[in-house]
Amino acid sequence: MDSATAHLRTSDEVVRRETSTNVGRSGAAVGDGRFARWWSGHPDDPSWARPSAFGLLVATAVLYFYNLTASGWANSFYSAAAQAGSVNWEAFFFGSSDAANSITVDKPPAALWVMALSVRVFGLNSFAILMPEVLMGVATVGLVYSMVRRHFGAGAGLLSGAVLALTPVAALMFRFNNPDALLVLLMTLGAWGTMRAIEKGSIKWMALVGVFLGFGFLTKTLQVFLVIPFFGIAYLVTARTNLKRRVLGLLAGLGAMIAAAGWWVLIVQLVPADSRPYIGGSQTNSFWNLTFGYNGFGRLSGNETGSVGGGGAGGGTTAGGMWGVTGITRMFGSEVGSQISWLLPSALILLSVGIVLRGRQPRTDGRRAAYLVWGGWLLVTGLTFSFMAGIFHQYYTVALAPAIAAVVGMGAKEAWDRRHHAIGSITLAVATAAAATWSFILLTRVTAYGDWLRTSILAVGMAAAFLLLALNWLHRKAIPLVLAGAIAAGLAGPAAYTWSTVNSANTGSIPTAGPGGMGGFGGGGAPGGGRMGGVRPGGTTGQGTIPAQGGTTGQAGATGNAAATQRQGGGLGGLLGATTPSTAVVSALQSGAATYTWVAAAIGSNNAAGLQLATGQPVMPIGGFNGSDPSPTLAQFQSYVQSGKIHYFLAGGVGGGGQSGGSNVAQQITTWVEAHYKKVTIGGSTFYDLTQPTSSASSSSSN
């Protein structure tokens, strides 16, 4: 046996002893309240572990903060709600779109709470809104590193953290103000708590998991439930305690989750409907209707009353619709693949091998528990996204990013520990070849990077894969170069997409990662998103002039929003992103603002959001996000106008009838306003002055 092989095998024995120590030690030996011990994890960790982890977090923060405010208000729908919550505590609690509390956003308010508090501290600006999202991203990377390192070592933790940080959709959503950033952080905290509960056999830790998941429900309702099955299975099967305490731990987690989410839901349900804002996204002013309908089972079946258009024909592997083709290959398709799937083939390979390799370990084996937690998260969430026939956007896949990252790091370390055996070297080689090949295929779908990047990735990856098969015969000084080549082949493609993402302004309601022009729904002819829509503070406009309902350009006299929204025809201007109104419009709406409850009303939340963010005054979003909610009713709107509570009505916009069975109240209100109030032009925009009735308005209250 040559000296290189002897050295490698000696090192392998050290690795196995360290792994055994990490897995076998009790949770009390680590995380005893001292930050340094928690951070370093174990005395046997190499000296470079802590500074490398610190460097990973700093690099992630620098990357995610870079060019952050170029995205302006990002999703103006949520930015306007954050503005409302920053000036009115009722709006803060309920998650209202406006400070006058006419209607809520179509999600629970937990994500808005974070942004609204930031705005209260730092003022209303792009940085205050987006900064918390970046911090959530850095925290999530840190958690993934810490959990993987705990059982698989510092190198595996660093690899997992880097994979997560460089996943394009993660770089997008941790710099964007949709609820997904907080949701992913809370799910990752749930995974962290589950692993600690398993190590300690602790009922209290499972209760803490329930708290995290409960607040996940208050962030994006039922989506958080996708991680629950395997969190529970992992604890029930592998926790270091007897069966009775394992069952009690599951019950404690369930109870804590219900309590953490239920307190807010209970208050909303108990407050009379006329004493709170309308529940946006529902057709019955009910949070349960929102939760189990529009945001719940409707997402699976495609039967979403009030949504824009219809979903795919549910259940078939080739079903297609407005939200793209469903089926087992959806995560790899042209609509989604470049957002999340760069290392998904490798992750599935490594997960399968890792579970097999841990199959004969003791019930309480920590590594097998980790495979159950992260692998179950990956499989359940991935399959749900693949087959759901309702509203589906590419950015939803950020929920897969921590699981993919963790599985890649864990599986690579598992195979590396057995690199002198066929199973280890073959697994490493196949995973590397899969990553390089799939990156090559994904990069052939775009022209932004030329041929050199994908060709280099394929060449380096295949060379590394071949050399990984020959590890026993390589000189030990060559091994770091082989590993570097394998890692580079796996990360170069997503890193390029991530760099394109942070170098671009990402606005509108449906952002996508990658080079410019990648935006869009799936399924031919649906509205696009990504970087093409919206306007950032300061008046810089996006692309295209928005066609208002009826074919006029009535969106506050500004240009912006996605040119792709025009593919749907008239009536969708302003649906996917707000516009910046002209100075004349802002001045007119602010004039005498204290006299009115709402300085204006507009069809659809984004039309209202643009006016609200520019003026700082409440603007009523008629019909909620899609303009299809029955809020307010025609009679209520007439009453508001008669009482002098609304100054202007913005002409045009989107509106409900025909949108998957949604209310046509927005159209009724538009017709009534046009018939009874004076049309005025302000800064090139068309409004109706609700303080100036026409001659026909005398009988309007009875209409």
ChimeraX attribute file (.defattr): number of C-alpha atoms within 10 A of each C-alpha:
attribute: neighborCount
match mode: 1-to-1
recipient: residues
	/A:1	5
	/A:2	9
	/A:3	10
	/A:4	15
	/A:5	17
	/A:6	12
	/A:7	11
	/A:8	17
	/A:9	17
	/A:10	11
	/A:11	13
	/A:12	17
	/A:13	12
	/A:14	13
	/A:15	18
	/A:16	14
	/A:17	13
	/A:18	19
	/A:19	19
	/A:20	16
	/A:21	14
	/A:22	24
	/A:23	18
	/A:24	14
	/A:25	13
	/A:26	14
	/A:27	17
	/A:28	11
	/A:29	12
	/A:30	19
	/A:31	15
	/A:32	11
	/A:33	9
	/A:34	9
	/A:35	11
	/A:36	12
	/A:37	14
	/A:38	15
	/A:39	15
	/A:40	23
	/A:41	22
	/A:42	19
	/A:43	9
	/A:44	15
	/A:45	17
	/A:46	12
	/A:47	10
	/A:48	11
	/A:49	19
	/A:50	16
	/A:51	11
	/A:52	14
	/A:53	23
	/A:54	13
	/A:55	13
	/A:56	21
	/A:57	23
	/A:58	13
	/A:59	15
	/A:60	25
	/A:61	18
	/A:62	13
	/A:63	20
	/A:64	27
	/A:65	19
	/A:66	13
	/A:67	15
	/A:68	22
	/A:69	21
	/A:70	19
	/A:71	25
	/A:72	25
	/A:73	30
	/A:74	33
	/A:75	27
	/A:76	30
	/A:77	30
	/A:78	30
	/A:79	29
	/A:80	33
	/A:81	28
	/A:82	33
	/A:83	33
	/A:84	30
	/A:85	30
	/A:86	24
	/A:87	17
	/A:88	16
	/A:89	14
	/A:90	17
	/A:91	29
	/A:92	28
	/A:93	16
	/A:94	27
	/A:95	31
	/A:96	33
	/A:97	36
	/A:98	32
	/A:99	29
	/A:100	18
	/A:101	25
	/A:102	23
	/A:103	30
	/A:104	26
	/A:105	24
	/A:106	24
	/A:107	24
	/A:108	29
	/A:109	27
	/A:110	21
	/A:111	26
	/A:112	33
	/A:113	21
	/A:114	17
	/A:115	27
	/A:116	30
	/A:117	20
	/A:118	22
	/A:119	23
	/A:120	15
	/A:121	11
	/A:122	12
	/A:123	15
	/A:124	21
	/A:125	17
	/A:126	20
	/A:127	19
	/A:128	19
	/A:129	29
	/A:130	26
	/A:131	20
	/A:132	22
	/A:133	27
	/A:134	25
	/A:135	20
	/A:136	19
	/A:137	26
	/A:138	24
	/A:139	18
	/A:140	26
	/A:141	28
	/A:142	22
	/A:143	20
	/A:144	27
	/A:145	29
	/A:146	25
	/A:147	24
	/A:148	28
	/A:149	27
	/A:150	24
	/A:151	25
	/A:152	28
	/A:153	26
	/A:154	27
	/A:155	22
	/A:156	28
	/A:157	30
	/A:158	26
	/A:159	25
	/A:160	29
	/A:161	29
	/A:162	23
	/A:163	27
	/A:164	30
	/A:165	31
	/A:166	23
	/A:167	29
	/A:168	31
	/A:169	32
	/A:170	29
	/A:171	27
	/A:172	26
	/A:173	29
	/A:174	29
	/A:175	31
	/A:176	26
	/A:177	30
	/A:178	26
	/A:179	22
	/A:180	24
	/A:181	26
	/A:182	27
	/A:183	27
	/A:184	25
	/A:185	25
	/A:186	24
	/A:187	27
	/A:188	26
	/A:189	21
	/A:190	27
	/A:191	28
	/A:192	20
	/A:193	24
	/A:194	30
	/A:195	28
	/A:196	22
	/A:197	26
	/A:198	29
	/A:199	25
	/A:200	18
	/A:201	25
	/A:202	21
	/A:203	21
	/A:204	16
	/A:205	23
	/A:206	32
	/A:207	24
	/A:208	21
	/A:209	31
	/A:210	28
	/A:211	25
	/A:212	27
	/A:213	31
	/A:214	28
	/A:215	27
	/A:216	30
	/A:217	26
	/A:218	23
	/A:219	27
	/A:220	24
	/A:221	21
	/A:222	15
	/A:223	20
	/A:224	23
	/A:225	15
	/A:226	19
	/A:227	23
	/A:228	21
	/A:229	13
	/A:230	23
	/A:231	26
	/A:232	21
	/A:233	16
	/A:234	22
	/A:235	28
	/A:236	22
	/A:237	15
	/A:238	24
	/A:239	27
	/A:240	21
	/A:241	18
	/A:242	10
	/A:243	13
	/A:244	9
	/A:245	16
	/A:246	24
	/A:247	15
	/A:248	16
	/A:249	25
	/A:250	21
	/A:251	17
	/A:252	20
	/A:253	26
	/A:254	21
	/A:255	17
	/A:256	22
	/A:257	23
	/A:258	18
	/A:259	17
	/A:260	21
	/A:261	22
	/A:262	17
	/A:263	11
	/A:264	17
	/A:265	17
	/A:266	11
	/A:267	11
	/A:268	18
	/A:269	13
	/A:270	9
	/A:271	10
	/A:272	10
	/A:273	13
	/A:274	7
	/A:275	8
	/A:276	18
	/A:277	24
	/A:278	27
	/A:279	29
	/A:280	30
	/A:281	33
	/A:282	27
	/A:283	23
	/A:284	15
	/A:285	18
	/A:286	16
	/A:287	21
	/A:288	16
	/A:289	16
	/A:290	24
	/A:291	21
	/A:292	16
	/A:293	21
	/A:294	24
	/A:295	23
	/A:296	19
	/A:297	17
	/A:298	21
	/A:299	20
	/A:300	23
	/A:301	19
	/A:302	25
	/A:303	22
	/A:304	28
	/A:305	22
	/A:306	28
	/A:307	25
	/A:308	24
	/A:309	20
	/A:310	19
	/A:311	29
	/A:312	27
	/A:313	20
	/A:314	21
	/A:315	14
	/A:316	14
	/A:317	15
	/A:318	17
	/A:319	17
	/A:320	19
	/A:321	23
	/A:322	23
	/A:323	26
	/A:324	28
	/A:325	28
	/A:326	30
	/A:327	22
	/A:328	17
	/A:329	15
	/A:330	20
	/A:331	23
	/A:332	19
	/A:333	17
	/A:334	14
	/A:335	21
	/A:336	23
	/A:337	19
	/A:338	28
	/A:339	30
	/A:340	25
	/A:341	26
	/A:342	29
	/A:343	26
	/A:344	25
	/A:345	21
	/A:346	27
	/A:347	27
	/A:348	19
	/A:349	18
	/A:350	25
	/A:351	26
	/A:352	15
	/A:353	19
	/A:354	24
	/A:355	19
	/A:356	11
	/A:357	17
	/A:358	17
	/A:359	12
	/A:360	10
	/A:361	11
	/A:362	10
	/A:363	14
	/A:364	20
	/A:365	21
	/A:366	26
	/A:367	25
	/A:368	23
	/A:369	27
	/A:370	27
	/A:371	23
	/A:372	22
	/A:373	27
	/A:374	25
	/A:375	24
	/A:376	22
	/A:377	24
	/A:378	27
	/A:379	18
	/A:380	17
	/A:381	20
	/A:382	18
	/A:383	15
	/A:384	17
	/A:385	25
	/A:386	19
	/A:387	24
	/A:388	25
	/A:389	31
	/A:390	30
	/A:391	25
	/A:392	22
	/A:393	20
	/A:394	27
	/A:395	22
	/A:396	17
	/A:397	22
	/A:398	24
	/A:399	29
	/A:400	24
	/A:401	24
	/A:402	30
	/A:403	26
	/A:404	30
	/A:405	30
	/A:406	31
	/A:407	30
	/A:408	29
	/A:409	28
	/A:410	31
	/A:411	30
	/A:412	28
	/A:413	25
	/A:414	24
	/A:415	23
	/A:416	20
	/A:417	20
	/A:418	18
	/A:419	24
	/A:420	19
	/A:421	14
	/A:422	12
	/A:423	14
	/A:424	23
	/A:425	24
	/A:426	18
	/A:427	26
	/A:428	30
	/A:429	23
	/A:430	20
	/A:431	27
	/A:432	32
	/A:433	26
	/A:434	25
	/A:435	29
	/A:436	34
	/A:437	23
	/A:438	25
	/A:439	28
	/A:440	22
	/A:441	15
	/A:442	21
	/A:443	23
	/A:444	16
	/A:445	10
	/A:446	15
	/A:447	9
	/A:448	14
	/A:449	14
	/A:450	11
	/A:451	13
	/A:452	8
	/A:453	18
	/A:454	23
	/A:455	17
	/A:456	15
	/A:457	26
	/A:458	23
	/A:459	18
	/A:460	22
	/A:461	28
	/A:462	23
	/A:463	18
	/A:464	27
	/A:465	27
	/A:466	18
	/A:467	20
	/A:468	26
	/A:469	21
	/A:470	15
	/A:471	19
	/A:472	20
	/A:473	13
	/A:474	15
	/A:475	13
	/A:476	15
	/A:477	9
	/A:478	11
	/A:479	16
	/A:480	10
	/A:481	12
	/A:482	21
	/A:483	17
	/A:484	13
	/A:485	21
	/A:486	27
	/A:487	19
	/A:488	18
	/A:489	31
	/A:490	28
	/A:491	22
	/A:492	19
	/A:493	27
	/A:494	27
	/A:495	20
	/A:496	19
	/A:497	24
	/A:498	25
	/A:499	18
	/A:500	17
	/A:501	25
	/A:502	24
	/A:503	18
	/A:504	19
	/A:505	25
	/A:506	34
	/A:507	31
	/A:508	32
	/A:509	27
	/A:510	26
	/A:511	30
	/A:512	32
	/A:513	31
	/A:514	29
	/A:515	22
	/A:516	17
	/A:517	14
	/A:518	19
	/A:519	24
	/A:520	25
	/A:521	25
	/A:522	23
	/A:523	18
	/A:524	15
	/A:525	15
	/A:526	20
	/A:527	25
	/A:528	29
	/A:529	29
	/A:530	31
	/A:531	30
	/A:532	29
	/A:533	34
	/A:534	34
	/A:535	32
	/A:536	27
	/A:537	19
	/A:538	9
	/A:539	17
	/A:540	14
	/A:541	18
	/A:542	22
	/A:543	16
	/A:544	17
	/A:545	20
	/A:546	28
	/A:547	23
	/A:548	22
	/A:549	21
	/A:550	14
	/A:551	14
	/A:552	18
	/A:553	21
	/A:554	26
	/A:555	33
	/A:556	32
	/A:557	22
	/A:558	25
	/A:559	26
	/A:560	27
	/A:561	32
	/A:562	33
	/A:563	19
	/A:564	22
	/A:565	27
	/A:566	21
	/A:567	14
	/A:568	14
	/A:569	15
	/A:570	18
	/A:571	21
	/A:572	24
	/A:573	33
	/A:574	35
	/A:575	26
	/A:576	30
	/A:577	29
	/A:578	38
	/A:579	34
	/A:580	30
	/A:581	26
	/A:582	19
	/A:583	14
	/A:584	15
	/A:585	23
	/A:586	21
	/A:587	15
	/A:588	16
	/A:589	22
	/A:590	16
	/A:591	12
	/A:592	11
	/A:593	18
	/A:594	10
	/A:595	12
	/A:596	15
	/A:597	19
	/A:598	26
	/A:599	26
	/A:600	27
	/A:601	26
	/A:602	30
	/A:603	31
	/A:604	31
	/A:605	36
	/A:606	34
	/A:607	35
	/A:608	32
	/A:609	32
	/A:610	31
	/A:611	30
	/A:612	33
	/A:613	28
	/A:614	22
	/A:615	20
	/A:616	22
	/A:617	24
	/A:618	28
	/A:619	34
	/A:620	32
	/A:621	29
	/A:622	33
	/A:623	32
	/A:624	33
	/A:625	30
	/A:626	29
	/A:627	34
	/A:628	33
	/A:629	32
	/A:630	24
	/A:631	27
	/A:632	21
	/A:633	18
	/A:634	18
	/A:635	14
	/A:636	11
	/A:637	20
	/A:638	19
	/A:639	13
	/A:640	15
	/A:641	17
	/A:642	14
	/A:643	10
	/A:644	15
	/A:645	18
	/A:646	24
	/A:647	25
	/A:648	26
	/A:649	25
	/A:650	23
	/A:651	25
	/A:652	29
	/A:653	34
	/A:654	29
	/A:655	31
	/A:656	28
	/A:657	18
	/A:658	14
	/A:659	20
	/A:660	18
	/A:661	17
	/A:662	24
	/A:663	23
	/A:664	20
	/A:665	24
	/A:666	30
	/A:667	22
	/A:668	15
	/A:669	21
	/A:670	21
	/A:671	11
	/A:672	17
	/A:673	24
	/A:674	15
	/A:675	16
	/A:676	19
	/A:677	22
	/A:678	18
	/A:679	21
	/A:680	17
	/A:681	14
	/A:682	19
	/A:683	17
	/A:684	17
	/A:685	20
	/A:686	22
	/A:687	26
	/A:688	24
	/A:689	19
	/A:690	22
	/A:691	15
	/A:692	15
	/A:693	17
	/A:694	15
	/A:695	11
	/A:696	10
	/A:697	17
	/A:698	10
	/A:699	9
	/A:700	15
	/A:701	11
	/A:702	8
	/A:703	9
